[in-house]
Amino acid sequence: MDNCVVDDIDRAILRELQDDGRLSNQELAQRVGLTPSPCMRRVRQLEQDGVIQGYRAVIDPDAVDRGFEVLVSIEVARDREVVESFEAALHDIPDVVEAYRLFGSPGCLLRIAVSDLRAYERLWIEKLTALSGVTEVNSQIIMKRIKEPRGLPVDG
């Protein structure tokens, strides 16, 4: 992806697909001002170059009993092996839906989605505080989601 050049038409394609990843190629081509064949070539090239990394369904957390969300900041011992082990362990905890290593303090920020406070307490006790190298865990319960993730701005 280092030498990938994204032009205005590619940006239009990306905007449309972020808004609706289920668009047919015919509809997408019409919206961005191309015929279907070159539109499909561009989409495939964007996928091959890693610009488009995948397609997903956006699920209502309440519909799958994951409406209780918590932002958790975690401090981990500043040791390379400990950090790598901690990060690998996060992949095995399905309730952790996002995880970021940060510069400074805290060292890690997680977004967790569980069914309720009791489920979060169990996760906190049994998994988060038990992870190797964890020195501190701070939790902020999300009261209300004000802005949903809707993709990245792709304007030039």
C-alpha positions in Angstrom: 0.0 0.0 0.0 3.1 2.3 0.2 2.8 3.3 -3.5 -0.9 3.4 -3.7 -2.4 6.6 -5.1 -6.0 7.3 -4.3 -7.6 9.8 -6.7 -10.9 11.7 -6.5 -12.9 8.9 -8.1 -11.4 6.3 -5.6 -12.3 8.7 -2.8 -15.9 8.8 -4.1 -16.0 5.0 -4.2 -14.7 4.8 -0.7 -17.3 7.4 0.6 -20.1 5.4 -1.0 -18.9 2.0 0.2 -18.4 3.3 3.8 -22.0 4.6 3.7 -23.4 1.4 2.2 -21.0 -1.6 1.7 -23.8 -3.6 0.1 -24.2 -1.4 -3.0 -24.3 -3.3 -6.2 -21.4 -2.5 -8.6 -24.1 -1.1 -11.0 -25.4 1.4 -8.3 -21.9 2.3 -7.1 -20.7 3.0 -10.7 -23.7 5.2 -11.3 -23.1 7.2 -8.1 -19.5 7.8 -8.8 -19.9 8.5 -12.6 -18.3 5.4 -14.0 -19.5 2.5 -16.1 -19.6 -0.8 -14.2 -16.5 -2.4 -15.6 -14.0 0.3 -14.6 -15.7 0.8 -11.3 -15.3 -2.9 -10.5 -11.6 -2.7 -11.5 -11.1 0.2 -9.2 -12.8 -1.5 -6.2 -10.7 -4.6 -6.8 -7.6 -2.6 -7.0 -8.5 -0.7 -3.7 -9.0 -4.1 -2.1 -5.8 -5.6 -3.5 -3.8 -2.5 -2.3 -5.2 -2.8 1.2 -7.1 0.5 1.1 -10.4 -1.4 1.5 -9.6 -3.9 4.3 -13.0 -5.6 4.5 -16.7 -5.4 4.7 -18.8 -5.8 7.9 -22.3 -5.7 9.1 -23.0 -3.1 11.8 -24.9 -4.8 14.6 -27.2 -3.3 17.2 -25.4 -4.2 20.5 -28.7 -4.6 22.4 -29.9 -7.1 19.8 -27.0 -9.4 20.8 -27.1 -8.7 24.5 -23.9 -6.5 24.4 -25.5 -3.1 25.2 -23.4 -2.4 28.3 -20.2 -0.8 27.1 -17.2 0.2 29.1 -14.0 2.1 28.2 -11.1 0.7 30.2 -7.7 2.2 30.6 -5.0 -0.3 31.6 -1.5 0.2 32.7 0.9 -2.7 31.8 4.5 -3.1 33.0 6.8 -1.5 30.5 8.6 -4.7 29.4 8.5 -5.8 25.8 7.7 -9.4 26.5 5.0 -8.5 29.0 3.4 -6.1 26.6 3.4 -8.6 23.8 1.9 -11.3 26.0 -0.8 -8.9 27.2 -1.7 -7.8 23.7 -1.8 -11.5 22.5 -4.1 -12.3 25.5 -6.5 -9.6 24.5 -7.2 -11.4 21.2 -8.6 -14.3 23.2 -11.2 -12.1 25.1 -14.2 -11.7 22.8 -15.7 -9.0 25.1 -12.9 -6.7 24.2 -14.2 -5.3 20.9 -11.4 -2.7 20.4 -8.0 -2.3 21.9 -5.4 0.4 21.4 -1.8 0.8 22.7 -1.2 4.4 23.6 1.8 6.7 24.0 2.1 7.8 27.6 -0.4 7.0 30.3 -2.6 5.0 30.2 -0.7 2.5 28.2 -3.7 0.7 26.7 -7.4 1.7 26.1 -10.1 -1.0 25.6 -13.7 -0.8 24.6 -15.6 -3.7 26.1 -19.2 -4.8 25.3 -21.0 -7.1 27.7 -24.6 -7.7 28.8 -24.6 -5.8 32.1 -22.7 -4.6 35.1 -22.5 -8.1 36.6 -21.0 -9.5 33.4 -18.4 -6.6 33.4 -17.5 -7.2 37.0 -16.9 -10.9 36.3 -14.7 -10.0 33.3 -12.8 -7.4 35.4 -12.1 -9.9 38.2 -11.5 -13.1 36.2 -9.8 -11.8 33.1 -8.6 -8.1 33.0 -6.9 -8.0 36.4 -5.5 -11.5 35.9 -3.6 -10.6 32.8 0.1 -10.8 33.1 1.8 -7.4 33.7 -1.4 -5.5 34.5 -0.7 -2.9 37.2 -3.8 -0.8 37.1 -7.3 -1.0 35.6 -9.7 2.0 35.4 -13.2 1.8 34.0 -15.6 4.4 32.6 -19.1 3.1 31.8 -20.5 4.6 28.7 -23.8 6.4 29.4 -24.7 7.2 25.9 -23.1 6.9 22.5 -23.3 10.4 21.0 -21.6 9.7 17.6 -21.5 6.3 16.0 -18.4 5.2 14.1 -19.2 5.8 10.4 -15.9 5.4 8.7 -13.1 7.7 7.9 -13.3 11.1 6.1 -11.8 10.4 2.7 -11.8 13.9 1.2 -8.5 15.0 -0.3 
